[in-house]
Amino acid sequence: MAEQDVPASPSGVPEEDANPPAPNPNAPPRQRRSRAITACNACRTRRTRCDRRSPACGFCRTRGLDCQYEQSQTSAASRVEAELAAINRRLDYIASSLQATHPTHPHPHYQHPQQLSPVVDAENQDHADSHASHAVTGVERSPFQLLVTDCMMEVLGLGPGFARDLVRLERAITPPHARIGLAARLCFLPQQQALAALDAFSAHVHIWYPILRPGFTERYVSVLSGPLAPGPESCLVLSVAAVGALALEDEVVRTGAPSPSYPEKNSELYLEAATASLPAVLTDESIESIQALVLLSIYHCCLSRPCQAYDYAMNASFKVQNLLKCVHEVGKEDELYEQAKRCYWAVLLLESELRDQLEMVDSGIWNCDDKVDLPDSRRSWHFDLDAGSPGTTTASSPGSIISRASADGGAHASDRVQAYFLAEIAMRRMLHRCYTAIRRTPHGDIVYAPAIALELETQLDEWQSYLPDAVHFRHLAAPEPLSNFLRVQYYCCKMSIYWPAVYQCIQDGGATTPEILEHCERFFHAYMQSIPSLLTAVRDCIVNRWTLYATIFTTSMAVLQAAATPCLRTGCAVDWAHLLACLRSTRTVDVRIVQASPSLSLLHRTLADRLADVCPDDATITAPAHPIP
């Protein structure tokens, strides 16, 4: 079946434009960006919040002090900022080039499973009236998405309603704070426990969604030392303590270390105290209310409760979109805008991670992605208790611990977190903009488009090539969580690109072209490359465990279905013994991870049953007749 409109180059960009123009060696040096001073001299000395009013802030005005602000400082953009900016420039260049090179004959393809575009017959696309008639319906496009949807579950032989059953199981869970009771009990937070929770939050949670800015540690200690009056700031600080305590309780799963000596359910007590402030948070418009909602969403992600997490993320999404509208009217040269940007991109990542798997309603957050700047590369907040002296904390003041723990030792960690955050944003934007390899034939059938698949893989490899060394996964002898997660994203995208080829072979069930068989081989190879990293990530990444295991389930079930297709078994050059070992390795996921969620338990049992039927422990997969390269 011949394909129309093959791009002039593998990337879909004309040869003369295949690469963006080289930088001019005679160009002036890069501009130095201004760093705004966010507090007057008096408030900076006292380490208190400043309302930044001019000519005098509220604190100085009420006390008759001379209110002075230092002049703006400048600092050169970091290497991380420059390298990650190159990723986004390249993505914008590719997107604009694709639009420019196919103005009258766009490939009738659909977007990556995250967002699908209308598919239009190339022969009739000049006629506006034919666009609607050739649009792909949700039912038509669902089989081409490697997601936990009802249609995809039917393709995998699980019957109708399986995906809806997962959502019903999750919705039937009583939230932890509802079990405890909404009336918050008085919580005494010993200093050592509070700092240990903050350390765990920084090391295991904030690295994935870095929404906090430098100076938060002082606020954390100050609020916990006070009366904890209901309000957005108390909710924010207590949510950090709750998530951090949850990360501490999870240490036994990540490392097999003994449980902490203090009560294991501290996280629920902190959550109870945090949710007592929810009425104030939901009606408040401050950045602290948005950060609190983001953290409550993350808390439920850590519990593998995706539906509850999505509810909080939706609330945070509406709030941050409204706040950004107000900030745009006032101006962008403000610390508030920087915090709002971080919240916006964190919510966008959270919503994208959850909505695509659960088929939830879109909050419209993607409508703003081209209007909201990327977060700058000034260091985000970082805390490391080991930088201080934990053994002497009882004899030290909180301020001395903070000053030691916030020393330069955290600079490298903060840069790595910032690099990951920008790389993940670039990946999500690429998935949202780029298309996937299907097209509609003149007869109305939706078929696989090999040339588009190659174009998409080229774009994915471009993204990988621009990753900074701090988070690159080319050499992953000892997996680092952030780099390993990007590696998972990379190979899962490859599987998504080539799944339509596999699905077409499953549906046709007969002979196909050598090119499509080669692309099916790429699907199998991407799965074998991804599984070790997926199994590591589901252990280390507490915030994305539900979606990571859902990905293990869906891709493994798809591989089992594909391996049972005769034309793929006989026509693909795949190391079937290695593939079988990868499938069996999915059984090694810690049972405590899947038992934390009723929906994960169902996925785990279903996959285990299918593996037992298809490839029991003593089974082998017959090697192909031709040699494997």
C-alpha positions, 0 to 999 in steps of 0.5 A: 500500500503506497504512501503519499507525501513522503518527506524530503528527508527522514526528519520531514525537513528539506535538506537545506533546512535540515539543521538550524543555522549555525551560531555566528562566531561574530555575534555579540556575547549572550545577554546577562539576565537581571535578577530581581531583588525580592525584599528590602534591606531591612526585611532581608536582614530580618529574614522575613517576608517583604510585600515589596511595596514602593517607596516603602514596604509595610514593615518599614512604613509602620516602624518609620524605617528608611526602606531601601532596595538594592539595585538589580544584580546580574548573572550569566545564564548557566550552562544548563539553561543554555543547553535546555534552551537549545532543546526548546529552540530545536523543538520550535524549529522542527514544529515550524519547519513541518508546518512550512514544508507541508502547507498544502499536503499535510500528513494525515497523521494523529498526535502522540497518544497524549493528543490526537489531531484530525486525520484528513485524506491528502487528496481532499484536504484542500476542501474545507468541507471534507475536514470534518467528514474525515476527522478521526473519532475517539473510537477510531483512534483509541486502538492506536494509543498504548493507554489504559482505555476501554478500547485498548483493553478490548484489543488486549482481550480484556473485554469491555468496561475494564478501564472503567472498572479501574476508575470505579475501584479508585473512586471507591477509596475513602480519602485518608483525611476522611477516615481520620476526621476533618477536625484537625487534632493538635500536632506537635512536630519534634524538630528532628522529625520535621527536618527529616521529613523536609529532607526526604521531601527534597530528596525524593519528591521535590526533584520531580516537581520543583515548585518551591523557591530558595528561602522555603526552609526558613518559612517551613521552620517558622510556620511549624514553630508557630500556632499553625493557624488555618490558612494557605501557608499552614496548608502548604507547610503541613503538606510538605511535611505530609509528603516528606513523611510519606517518602520516609515511610516508603524508604523500606520499599526503595532500599529495604532500610529499616523503618524510622523509629518514630510512628509510621503514620505521621504522614496521615496526621500531617495530612489531617492538619493540612486539609483542615485549611482546605476551605481557606485554600480553595477560596484563596488566590495566593500562590501558596494556595496553588502550591498547597493544592499541587502538593496535595495532588502529589501526596495522593500520587505517592499513595497511588491514588490517581483519581484523587490526585487528579481532582487536586491537580484540576483545582490547582490548574484553574487557580494557576491559570487565573493567577497567570492572567493577573500576573500578565496584566501587572508584569512578568519581572516579579518573583510571583511570576517565577513561582507561578510559572513553576506551578503552571508547568508542574500542574501541566506535567501532573495533569498530562501524566494522569489524564492520558491514562484515565481519560479524564476531562481536560482542564484547558491548561495546554491552551497557555503553554505557548504564553507561559515562559519556561522557569528560569535556571536560578537555583530552585529550593534544595535541602540536605540534612546531611550537610548539617549535623543531625547528631547535634540538632537538639543542641543547635538552633533551627537557623544554624541547621538551615544555614549549614543545610543550604550551603553550596553542597546543594548547588549541583543537585539543584542544577540537576533537578532544574535540568530534568524539569526543563527536559521533561517540559520539552518532552511533554511539549514535543508529545503534545505538538508532534503527530503519530504515524497513521493516515486515512486512505482514500477509501476511508481506512486508517492505516500505518504511515511508515515515513511519518514514524521515521520522522517522529523518531528523528524528532525524539532522537533530536530531543535526546541529543540536546539533553545536558550531561547532568541528566543524560542517560547515554551511560547509565551503569548506575541509574540515577532516578532523574536520568533513568526516568527520562530513559523510560520516557524515551523508549516508551515514546518509541513504543508508541511511535511503532505500536500502530504498525504492530496493531495493523499486523495484529488486525490484518493477521496476514502478510505485510511489507518488510518495512512494516515488519522492521518497524514492528521489530523496533517496537519489540526492541524498545520494549526490551530496552525499557523494561529494566528502567521501568522496573527501577523507576517504579521502585524509585519514583514514588510520585509516578508509581501508578502511571509507571506500573500502568505502563508496564501492564499495558506495554507487556500485554501489548507485547504478549498480544503481538508475540502471539501473532503468526506473521510477527513471530515468523517475520520479525528478527527478535531475540525471543528468549530475551523478550521472554525474560523481560516479560517474566521480570515484570513479576519482580515488582515489589508486592507492596507497591501494587497492594497500595492501590486496588486498581494496581492490584487488579492490573498485577493479577491480570498480567500475572494470569496472562503470563502464566497462560502464555509463558509459564516458567518452564516455557520457551519461545521458539527462535526465528528461523533466520539469524538475529542481527 
